[in-house]
Amino acid sequence: MPDRSSLAATGSAVVFGASGAIGRALVARLVESGRFGAVHAGTRGPTTDLPVGAIPFRFDLGDEASIKEAARMVEAPELVMVATGLLHDEARQIAPEKSWRAIDGSAMAEVFAANAIGPALIAKHFLPLLPRDRRAVFAVLSARVGSIGDNRLGGWHSYRASKAALNMLVRNFAIELARSHPQALAVALHPGTVDSRLSAPFQRGVAPEKLFSPDQAAGHLLDVLPALDPADSGGLFAWDGTRLPE
Ligand SMILES: NC(=O)c1ccc[n+]([C@@H]2O[C@H](COP(=O)([O-])OP(=O)(O)OC[C@H]3O[C@@H](n4cnc5c(N)ncnc54)[C@H](OP(=O)(O)O)[C@@H]3O)[C@@H](O)[C@H]2O)c1
C-alpha cells in the first residue's frame, strides 16, 4: 500500500458549499485534522458560521466568473470537494417530481444547473490546478439515486437525472485527468441519508441509525477517499466505500 499519511501535510483543501450541512462538517473535520496548510471554504452568501481556521471565499454555481476568481486564490490544491446540491426549494417552486406529469422545464433546468453544470464549471477551473507530481483528489457529492443501474423506484426525475449527468461528467473528467495527472482521482460520493435542509422533508421512514449527522457523514466520506486509487477514478462510491453502479 502506498503511504497516504503524507497526502497533504502542507497542501491546501477546498470545499465548495461550506454553508451546507455536509460541506460545513467537511470543513470542520479538515481544519481539525491539521493535514492541510490551508482549508478554503466556499459559500454563496456571507457566512459568519464557518469553522475557525477556515479561509472563506464566495462563489455562485451560476456565475462562472466567481468560480474562476476562486481558482486564482489556491495553488495546487490536493483535495477539492464539491458539497453543493439542490433537491427542493419552495421559494422557487422546485420539488422532486413523483411523476413525469410534474416536470416543469424551468425547475428542471435549475436543478441541472446546480447539480451538474455548476460542478462541471468547478471542475473546469480546479482540475487543472491539481498537482501533477503527487496524489490529489477531486470529489463531488452525488447521490445513490443518480445511479442508473441502481434505480428501482423511479421518481425524482430532475434530481436523479442531474446526478446521473454529474456521475457521467465525473467519469469523463477522470479519463481526461488521467492523461495529465496520473496520480489524481476524480470521484463522485454518496453520503448516505444525512440530516440536512436538503433531506429534511424526506426523512420520515428513515431508520434513526440510517440517518447520519453531518459530522458522521463527513467522517465517512473522508475515510473513503484515502482508500481509493487512481484506478478507482471516475467511479461513484458510497459512504462505506462500496462502489455503486453509475
Ligand atoms: N443530505 C442527504 O441526505 C444527501 C443524500 C445524498 C446526497 N446528498 C448530496 O450531498 C450534497 C450536500 O447536501 P446537504 O445535505 O449538505 O445539503 P444542504 O445542507 O442543503 O447544502 C447544500 C449546499 O449547496 C449550496 N448551493 C446550492 N445552490 C448553490 C449555488 N447556486 N451556488 C452556490 N452554492 C449553492 C448551498 O448554499 P446556500 O446555503 O447558499 O443555499 C449549500 O451550501 C448535495 O450534493 C446533495 O445532493 C445529500
The ligand as a Tripos MOL2 file, in Angstrom:
@<TRIPOS>MOLECULE
LIG
   48    52     1     0     0
SMALL
NO_CHARGES

@<TRIPOS>ATOM
      1 N1        -28.4980   15.0690    2.8290 N.am      1 LIG1
      2 C1        -28.6420   13.9120    2.2280 C.2       1 LIG1
      3 O1        -29.3420   13.0010    2.7290 O.2       1 LIG1
      4 C2        -27.9660   13.6450    0.9190 C.ar      1 LIG1
      5 C3        -28.1340   12.3730    0.3240 C.ar      1 LIG1
      6 C4        -27.4960   12.1210   -0.8900 C.ar      1 LIG1
      7 C5        -26.7320   13.1090   -1.4870 C.ar      1 LIG1
      8 N2        -26.5980   14.3310   -0.8890 N.ar      1 LIG1
      9 C6        -25.8070   15.3460   -1.5810 C.3       1 LIG1
     10 O2        -24.8650   15.9190   -0.6900 O.3       1 LIG1
     11 C7        -24.6190   17.2880   -1.0850 C.3       1 LIG1
     12 C8        -24.7440   18.2090    0.1320 C.3       1 LIG1
     13 O3        -26.0630   18.1230    0.6170 O.3       1 LIG1
     14 P1        -26.5120   18.6580    2.0610 P.3       1 LIG1
     15 O4        -27.3860   17.5940    2.6120 O.co2     1 LIG1
     16 O5        -25.3390   19.1390    2.8290 O.co2     1 LIG1
     17 O6        -27.4540   19.8670    1.6170 O.3       1 LIG1
     18 P2        -27.5880   21.3780    2.1270 P.3       1 LIG1
     19 O7        -27.3610   21.4680    3.5880 O.co2     1 LIG1
     20 O8        -28.8920   21.8450    1.5700 O.co2     1 LIG1
     21 O9        -26.3810   22.1220    1.3720 O.3       1 LIG1
     22 C9        -26.4330   22.4380    0.0200 C.3       1 LIG1
     23 C10       -25.3160   23.4030   -0.2870 C.3       1 LIG1
     24 O10       -25.3510   23.7290   -1.7020 O.3       1 LIG1
     25 C11       -25.2070   25.1340   -1.8090 C.3       1 LIG1
     26 N3        -25.7330   25.6500   -3.0760 N.ar      1 LIG1
     27 C12       -26.9070   25.3360   -3.6850 C.ar      1 LIG1
     28 N4        -27.0310   26.0620   -4.8120 N.ar      1 LIG1
     29 C13       -25.9180   26.8450   -4.9050 C.ar      1 LIG1
     30 C14       -25.4540   27.8090   -5.8220 C.ar      1 LIG1
     31 N5        -26.1710   28.1480   -6.9060 N.pl3     1 LIG1
     32 N6        -24.2520   28.3970   -5.6210 N.ar      1 LIG1
     33 C15       -23.5030   28.0780   -4.5300 C.ar      1 LIG1
     34 N7        -23.8990   27.1830   -3.6130 N.ar      1 LIG1
     35 C16       -25.0860   26.5720   -3.7950 C.ar      1 LIG1
     36 C17       -25.9850   25.6760   -0.6240 C.3       1 LIG1
     37 O11       -25.6850   27.0440   -0.4370 O.3       1 LIG1
     38 P3        -26.7290   28.0530    0.3090 P.3       1 LIG1
     39 O12       -26.5180   27.7830    1.7860 O.co2     1 LIG1
     40 O13       -26.2880   29.3860   -0.1280 O.co2     1 LIG1
     41 O14       -28.1120   27.6690   -0.1550 O.co2     1 LIG1
     42 C18       -25.4540   24.7510    0.4580 C.3       1 LIG1
     43 O15       -24.1590   25.1720    0.8630 O.3       1 LIG1
     44 C19       -25.6000   17.5890   -2.2200 C.3       1 LIG1
     45 O16       -24.9520   17.4110   -3.4540 O.3       1 LIG1
     46 C20       -26.6550   16.5070   -2.0590 C.3       1 LIG1
     47 O17       -27.2980   16.2210   -3.2790 O.3       1 LIG1
     48 C21       -27.1990   14.6210    0.2960 C.ar      1 LIG1
@<TRIPOS>BOND
     1     1     2 1
     2     2     3 2
     3     2     4 1
     4     4     5 ar
     5     4    48 ar
     6     5     6 ar
     7     6     7 ar
     8     7     8 ar
     9     8     9 1
    10     8    48 ar
    11     9    10 1
    12     9    46 1
    13    10    11 1
    14    11    12 1
    15    11    44 1
    16    12    13 1
    17    13    14 1
    18    14    15 2
    19    14    16 1
    20    14    17 1
    21    17    18 1
    22    18    19 2
    23    18    20 1
    24    18    21 1
    25    21    22 1
    26    22    23 1
    27    23    24 1
    28    23    42 1
    29    24    25 1
    30    25    26 1
    31    25    36 1
    32    26    27 ar
    33    26    35 ar
    34    27    28 ar
    35    28    29 ar
    36    29    30 ar
    37    29    35 ar
    38    30    31 1
    39    30    32 ar
    40    32    33 ar
    41    33    34 ar
    42    34    35 ar
    43    36    37 1
    44    36    42 1
    45    37    38 1
    46    38    39 2
    47    38    40 1
    48    38    41 1
    49    42    43 1
    50    44    45 1
    51    44    46 1
    52    46    47 1
@<TRIPOS>SUBSTRUCTURE
     1 LIG1         1 GROUP 0 **** ****
